[in-house]
Amino acid sequence: MSTAVEFRQISKRFGKVLANDAVNFSIAQGTIHGIIGENGAGKSTLMSILYGYYHADAGEILINGEVQNIRNSHTAIQLGIGMVYQHFMLVEDMTVLDNIMLGMEGGFRLRQQRKKIAADLVQLCEDYGLEIKLDARIDSLSVGEQQRVEILKQLYRNASILILDEPTAVLTPQETDALFAILRLFKQQGKTVILITHKLAEILAITDAVTVMRAGGVVATLETVQSNQEDLAHKMVGRKVATELPRQTLSAGATVLRVDDLSLQNEQGVHLLRGLNFSVQAGEIVAIAGVSGNGQSELLEILAGMRNLKGDKISGNVHIQDLTLSFNKKDPTLAATLRKLGVSHVPEDRLRDGVIKDFPVWENILLGQQSDQIYLDKKQCVAASDALLAQFEVRPLDSHLRLSQLSGGNQQKIVLAREIAARPKLMLVGQPTRGVDIGTIQRIHTELLALRDAGVAILLVSAELEEIRALADRILVMSGGCITGELNIADYDTTRIGLLMGGLHK
């Protein structure tokens, strides 16, 4: 079998950080090859070098057996390399056809060129089973449909080597199955797929071979059939990782959160939430499943006291312990009031809502915990921060580092550590393990289960069904701003949840 891509002694350093350390491995043509590793293992840096965003300090890359100098992404595209990012590179108020044409217009005769490109795209859709309306605006498409547009764009550019970065992070189970069918057809055509994912079950289901990276280097490259989930996890983190965490029998207490007929209409008159009714009790984890963008984010913002300052119309009632939230007026102190009441919040987007990346770690640990006093003892604050970093195994253990110098997984640990240190009665948790490695996932899940067993009420929003299965006592499914179904964990059914996520609750 011929080689599509070969990395020879690839090294890349960013200041004192060695991101890639003499990386050596090859990817066979016409295969689906997985790349896994912890956060900061060097996967993204390596793919950025392959796609021309970065240049290696040492080593060389061979494409189809020939050494190539990939100066930029334009060179990579010319060599048949395409990349589909986790966050899609699409213009939302333009059509599918216009998005694919961008950068490929081919001259000034756009009307004639549009007809030709449209005809070529129709043929590609037929060949690969891609159901896409070329005249549809991107903002009218589901996440799964937008991903198919990205794949179609790469096919039109004659990509023979396709890189996908966490492609199933925001897909329903049915959309994931459809994506895998496309990738298998891509492989049958003799093309090569490079799949970066933290989901080991998907690696085992779809790949032919897998490369495990750790600390910038390659630990192993092996045929997927020669391994299993436990073995891959061990190779990733260098220690045994438990796949099933112990949990106590549910012993729910008093109701901590009750939501009655909650609705949200934004300034443009769009209904983002419609008549939500649910409750969360002490010592219980209630998980909300659903594809991102179906109202979960807005719900968490309302419950955390972040949404009432906007020009939205919020109706219904929210009761948190003895407090009934009022939405009749803008209250800039509501979030602070809720924190004093025992509400902690791990936001979905930590960089936007949870931390200040240019602040040092110790100041980020302090956010939301500082009192009204003018003077703070920096030495005590740093000492408390160092203790939390040690408790949550944050690396490197240095409270004086800017937060931006830490990997995403360690940033997430810091947010979680800060919110748990507040000793909450109600924990609002949004996408707690998005984009983090299996070792960090285990640590975060362990902490959340410990809170639950200690009597904390937890409302969890996650797009990861395996995470919901591992943590939830009850599952609420949301689609289109509505709760489309409710299941006890004993009734967990991936197919049923996937249909409810797609709005097929009737």
C-alpha positions in Angstrom: 0.0 0.0 0.0 1.5 3.4 -1.0 2.0 6.2 1.5 -0.1 9.4 1.2 1.6 11.4 4.0 4.9 10.8 5.8 6.3 12.8 8.7 10.1 12.6 9.2 11.6 14.0 12.3 9.2 17.0 12.5 10.0 19.3 15.4 8.4 22.6 16.3 9.1 24.9 19.2 7.1 27.9 20.5 9.5 29.7 22.8 10.3 27.3 25.7 7.5 24.9 24.7 8.4 22.0 22.4 5.1 21.3 20.6 6.4 18.6 18.3 9.5 16.5 19.1 11.0 14.6 16.2 7.6 13.2 15.0 7.9 10.2 12.8 5.0 8.2 11.2 3.3 7.6 7.9 -0.3 7.4 6.7 -1.3 4.9 4.0 -3.2 6.0 0.9 -6.8 5.1 0.8 -7.2 4.7 4.6 -8.8 6.5 7.5 -6.1 7.3 10.0 -6.8 8.6 13.5 -4.6 10.8 15.6 -5.3 11.0 19.3 -3.6 12.5 22.3 -4.1 14.6 25.4 -4.5 18.4 25.1 -1.1 19.8 24.3 0.2 16.5 22.8 1.0 18.3 19.5 -1.8 17.0 17.2 -3.1 20.4 16.1 0.4 21.8 15.7 1.3 18.9 13.4 -1.8 19.3 11.3 -1.2 23.0 11.0 2.3 22.2 9.7 0.8 19.8 7.2 -1.7 22.4 6.1 0.9 25.2 5.8 -0.2 27.4 8.7 3.1 26.7 10.6 6.6 25.8 9.4 8.5 23.1 11.1 11.8 24.0 12.7 13.3 20.7 11.6 12.3 17.6 9.6 10.4 17.1 6.3 7.0 16.0 5.0 6.5 13.7 2.1 3.2 13.7 0.1 2.7 10.7 -2.1 6.4 9.8 -1.7 7.9 13.2 -2.6 9.4 15.7 -0.2 7.2 18.9 -0.3 7.8 22.4 1.0 4.3 23.4 2.1 4.8 27.2 2.4 1.1 28.0 3.1 -2.4 26.7 2.8 -2.6 27.6 -0.9 0.3 25.2 -1.5 -1.4 22.5 0.6 -4.6 22.9 -1.4 -2.6 22.5 -4.7 -1.1 19.3 -3.3 -4.6 17.9 -2.7 -4.8 18.6 1.1 -8.1 19.8 2.5 -9.0 20.6 6.1 -12.4 20.8 7.8 -12.2 22.7 11.1 -14.3 22.1 14.2 -15.6 25.7 13.8 -16.7 25.9 10.2 -15.2 28.5 7.8 -18.5 29.6 6.2 -20.2 32.9 5.6 -23.6 32.5 7.2 -25.6 35.0 5.1 -24.4 33.6 1.8 -25.6 30.6 -0.1 -23.9 27.2 -0.3 -22.9 27.8 -3.9 -21.4 31.2 -3.1 -19.4 29.8 -0.1 -17.9 27.1 -2.3 -17.1 29.6 -5.0 -15.2 31.9 -2.7 -11.6 32.0 -3.9 -12.4 29.8 -6.8 -14.3 32.3 -9.0 -12.1 31.8 -12.0 -12.4 35.3 -13.6 -14.9 38.0 -14.1 -17.6 36.0 -15.9 -19.3 35.0 -12.7 -22.7 34.0 -14.2 -21.2 31.6 -16.6 -18.8 30.3 -13.9 -21.7 29.8 -11.4 -23.5 27.5 -13.8 -20.4 25.4 -14.4 -19.6 25.2 -10.7 -23.2 24.4 -9.8 -23.3 21.5 -12.4 -20.0 20.1 -11.0 -21.3 20.3 -7.4 -24.6 18.6 -8.3 -22.5 15.7 -9.7 -20.3 15.6 -6.6 -23.4 15.5 -4.4 -24.7 12.5 -6.4 -21.4 10.7 -6.3 -20.9 11.1 -2.5 -24.6 11.0 -1.3 -24.4 14.6 -0.1 -28.0 16.0 0.2 -27.3 19.7 -0.1 -29.4 22.5 -1.6 -26.9 24.8 -3.4 -29.2 27.9 -3.2 -29.8 27.5 0.6 -28.3 30.1 2.9 -25.8 28.7 5.4 -27.7 30.2 8.4 -30.7 28.1 7.4 -28.8 24.8 7.6 -28.4 22.5 10.5 -24.9 21.9 11.9 -24.7 18.5 10.1 -25.6 20.1 6.8 -23.1 22.9 7.3 -20.4 20.2 7.8 -21.4 18.6 4.6 -20.9 21.9 2.8 -17.4 22.0 4.2 -16.7 18.5 2.9 -18.3 19.4 -0.5 -16.0 22.4 -0.6 -12.9 20.2 -0.2 -14.2 17.7 -2.7 -14.7 20.5 -5.3 -11.1 21.5 -4.7 -10.0 18.0 -5.5 -8.8 17.1 -2.0 -7.3 13.6 -1.9 -6.1 14.0 1.7 -8.8 15.3 4.0 -8.1 16.4 7.6 -11.1 16.6 10.0 -10.7 18.2 13.4 -13.2 16.9 16.0 -15.8 16.5 13.3 -18.6 15.0 15.5 -18.4 17.4 18.4 -21.7 19.1 17.6 -23.5 16.3 15.7 -26.5 14.1 16.6 -25.9 10.3 16.5 -27.7 10.2 13.2 -25.6 13.0 11.7 -22.5 11.2 12.9 -23.6 8.0 11.2 -24.2 10.0 8.0 -20.7 11.6 8.2 -19.0 8.2 8.7 -20.9 6.9 5.6 -19.4 9.8 3.6 -15.9 9.1 4.9 -16.1 5.4 4.0 -17.1 6.4 0.5 -14.3 8.9 0.4 -12.0 6.0 1.3 -13.5 3.7 -1.3 -12.5 6.3 -3.9 -8.9 5.9 -2.9 -8.7 9.1 -0.9 -7.1 9.5 2.5 -8.8 10.7 5.7 -6.9 12.0 8.8 -9.3 12.1 11.8 -8.5 14.1 15.0 -10.8 13.2 17.8 -11.0 12.6 21.6 -13.7 10.0 21.1 -12.0 6.7 21.3 -15.2 4.8 20.4 -15.2 6.6 17.1 -11.6 5.8 16.5 -12.4 2.1 16.9 -15.5 2.4 14.7 -14.1 4.2 11.7 -10.3 4.2 11.4 -7.9 1.7 9.9 -4.9 2.8 11.9 -4.3 5.2 14.7 -1.3 7.3 15.9 -1.1 8.1 19.6 0.8 11.3 20.6 2.0 12.4 24.0 4.2 15.4 25.0 4.8 16.3 21.4 6.1 12.9 20.3 4.6 9.7 18.9 4.0 6.9 21.5 2.7 4.4 18.9 1.2 3.9 15.5 -0.8 0.7 15.1 -3.7 -0.9 13.2 -6.9 -0.1 15.0 -8.0 -3.8 15.1 -4.9 -4.5 17.3 -6.1 -2.2 20.1 -9.1 -1.4 22.3 -10.4 1.7 24.1 -8.6 0.9 27.4 -5.3 0.3 25.6 -5.5 3.6 23.6 -6.4 5.6 26.7 -3.5 4.1 28.6 -1.1 5.0 25.7 -2.5 8.6 25.6 -2.1 9.5 29.2 0.6 7.0 30.4 -1.6 5.4 33.0 -4.7 3.3 33.3 -7.9 5.3 32.8 -11.2 4.1 34.3 -13.9 3.9 31.7 -16.7 3.5 34.3 -16.6 5.8 37.3 -18.3 4.7 40.6 -21.4 6.5 41.6 -23.7 6.2 44.6 -27.4 5.4 44.3 -29.5 8.5 43.7 -30.7 10.0 46.9 -32.3 13.3 45.8 -33.3 15.9 48.3 -35.2 19.1 48.2 -35.9 21.0 45.0 -33.1 23.6 44.4 -34.1 24.8 41.0 -37.6 25.0 39.5 -38.4 26.4 36.0 -42.0 27.2 35.2 -43.1 28.1 31.6 -39.9 29.9 30.8 -39.8 31.6 27.4 -37.3 33.9 25.7 -37.8 36.2 22.8 -34.8 38.2 21.5 -34.8 41.8 20.3 -35.5 40.7 16.7 -38.7 38.9 17.9 -37.2 35.4 17.5 -38.4 32.8 20.1 -35.3 31.2 21.5 -37.0 29.4 24.4 -40.6 28.2 24.5 -42.4 27.1 27.6 -39.7 25.2 29.5 -40.8 23.3 32.6 -38.4 21.3 34.8 -36.8 21.0 38.2 -33.5 19.9 39.7 -33.2 18.5 43.2 -30.3 18.4 45.6 -28.0 15.4 45.0 -29.2 15.0 41.4 -27.6 15.6 38.0 -30.1 16.6 35.3 -28.5 16.7 31.9 -29.8 18.6 28.9 -29.0 16.9 25.6 -29.2 18.6 22.2 -27.2 19.9 19.3 -25.6 23.3 20.1 -27.8 26.3 19.1 -31.2 24.9 20.3 -31.6 27.2 23.3 -29.3 25.5 25.9 -26.9 28.4 26.0 -29.6 31.0 26.5 -31.1 28.9 29.3 -27.8 28.8 31.2 -27.4 32.5 30.7 -30.8 33.2 32.2 -30.2 30.9 35.2 -26.7 32.4 35.8 -28.1 36.0 35.8 -26.3 37.0 32.6 -29.3 37.4 30.2 -31.5 39.9 32.0 -29.3 42.9 31.0 -30.0 42.4 27.3 -33.0 43.7 25.4 -34.8 40.4 25.4 -38.3 39.5 26.6 -38.2 36.8 29.3 -41.4 35.4 30.6 -42.2 32.6 33.1 -40.8 31.9 36.5 -37.4 30.7 37.8 -37.1 29.7 41.5 -33.6 29.0 42.9 -33.9 28.0 46.5 -36.0 30.7 48.2 -35.4 33.3 45.5 -37.7 34.0 42.5 -35.9 35.7 39.7 -37.5 38.8 38.4 -37.2 39.6 34.7 -39.3 42.8 34.7 -36.2 45.1 35.0 -32.5 45.0 34.2 -30.6 44.1 37.4 -26.8 44.3 37.0 -26.4 42.7 40.5 -28.4 39.6 39.7 -25.4 37.4 38.9 -23.6 38.5 42.1 -26.8 37.8 44.1 -27.0 34.3 42.7 -23.4 33.5 43.5 -24.0 34.6 47.1 -27.0 32.3 47.1 -24.7 29.4 46.2 -25.0 29.2 42.4 -21.8 28.3 40.5 -21.4 28.5 36.8 -19.1 26.7 34.4 -19.9 28.5 31.1 -20.0 26.8 27.7 -17.4 29.2 26.3 -14.7 29.6 28.9 -12.7 32.2 26.9 -15.7 34.4 26.4 -17.5 34.1 29.7 -15.3 32.3 32.2 -11.8 33.7 32.2 -9.6 36.6 31.1 -6.8 34.9 29.2 -4.3 37.8 29.6 -4.7 37.8 33.4 -2.4 35.5 35.5 -3.9 32.2 36.7 -4.3 33.4 40.3 -6.4 36.4 39.3 -8.7 34.1 37.2 -9.1 31.9 40.2 -10.2 35.0 42.2 -12.8 36.1 39.6 -16.3 36.1 41.2 -14.9 35.2 44.6 -13.5 38.6 45.6 -15.3 40.5 48.3 -16.2 44.2 48.4 -13.1 45.0 50.3 -10.6 47.3 48.5 -7.4 45.5 49.6 -6.6 41.9 48.8 -3.5 40.1 50.1 -1.8 39.0 46.9 0.4 36.5 48.8 -2.6 34.8 50.3 -4.5 34.8 46.9 -1.5 33.2 45.2 -1.1 30.5 47.9 -4.8 29.6 47.7 -4.5 29.5 43.9 -1.5 27.2 44.1 -3.4 24.9 46.4 -6.3 24.6 44.0 -3.9 24.0 41.0 -2.3 21.1 43.0 -5.7 19.7 44.0 -6.9 19.6 40.4 -3.6 18.6 38.9 -3.2 21.6 36.7 0.0 21.7 34.7 2.2 23.7 34.9 1.6 24.5 38.6 2.4 28.2 38.4 -0.2 30.7 39.4 1.8 33.6 38.0 1.5 32.3 34.4 -0.9 34.1 32.0 -3.9 31.9 31.5 -3.3 31.9 27.7 -0.1 30.0 28.3 -2.0 26.9 29.5 -3.6 24.3 27.3 -7.4 24.3 26.9 -7.8 21.3 29.2 -5.9 23.0 32.0 -7.8 26.2 31.5 -11.0 24.2 31.9 -9.7 22.6 35.1 -9.1 26.1 36.5 -12.7 27.2 35.8 -14.0 24.1 37.4 -11.7 24.4 40.4 -12.8 28.0 41.0 -16.5 27.2 40.8 -16.2 24.1 43.1 -14.2 26.1 45.6 -17.2 28.3 46.0 -19.0 25.4 47.7 -22.2 25.6 45.5 -25.7 24.5 46.2 -26.6 24.6 42.5 -24.0 24.0 39.8 -24.7 25.2 36.2 -22.3 23.3 33.9 -22.1 24.0 30.2 -20.1 21.6 27.9 -17.6 20.8 30.7 -15.3 18.6 28.6 -15.6 20.0 25.1 -12.2 19.7 23.4 -10.4 18.2 26.4 -8.5 14.9 26.5 -9.6 11.6 28.1 -7.5 12.1 31.3 -9.0 15.5 31.9 -12.5 14.2 31.2 -12.1 11.5 33.8 -11.0 14.1 36.4 -13.9 16.5 35.6 -16.4 13.7 35.7 -15.0 12.5 39.0 -15.4 16.0 40.5 -19.0 16.4 39.3 -20.0 13.0 40.6 -18.4 13.9 44.0 -20.5 17.1 44.1 -23.6 15.2 43.3 -22.9 12.7 46.0 -22.3 15.6 48.4 -25.9 16.9 47.8 -25.2 19.6 45.2 -27.9 20.0 42.5 -26.3 20.0 39.0 -27.8 21.1 35.7 -25.5 19.8 33.0 -25.6 20.9 29.3 -23.6 18.7 27.0 -23.6 17.7 23.4 -21.7 14.5 24.3 -24.1 11.6 24.8 -21.5 9.4 26.4 -20.9 12.1 28.9 -24.6 12.4 29.6 -24.8 8.6 30.0 -21.9 8.6 32.5 -23.2 11.5 34.7 -26.9 12.0 34.4 -29.7 10.8 36.7 -32.3 12.3 34.3 -32.1 13.5 30.8 -34.0 16.4 29.2 -33.7 16.7 25.4 -33.9 20.1 23.7 -34.6 21.1 20.1 -35.7 24.4 18.7 -35.9 26.0 22.1 -38.3 23.4 23.5 -38.0 20.4 25.7 -38.8 17.5 23.3 -38.5 14.7 25.8 -37.5 13.5 29.2 -35.8 10.1 30.2 -34.5 8.5 33.3 -31.0 7.2 32.9 -32.3 3.7 33.2 -34.2 4.3 29.9 -31.1 5.7 28.1 -31.5 5.0 24.3 -29.1 6.7 21.8 -31.5 6.3 18.9 -34.5 7.8 20.8 -32.4 10.7 22.2 -31.0 11.4 18.7 -34.5 11.6 17.2 -35.6 13.9 20.1 -32.5 16.1 19.4 -33.6 16.4 15.8 -37.0 17.6 16.9 -38.9 14.4 16.0 -40.7 14.1 19.3 -44.1 13.5 17.8 
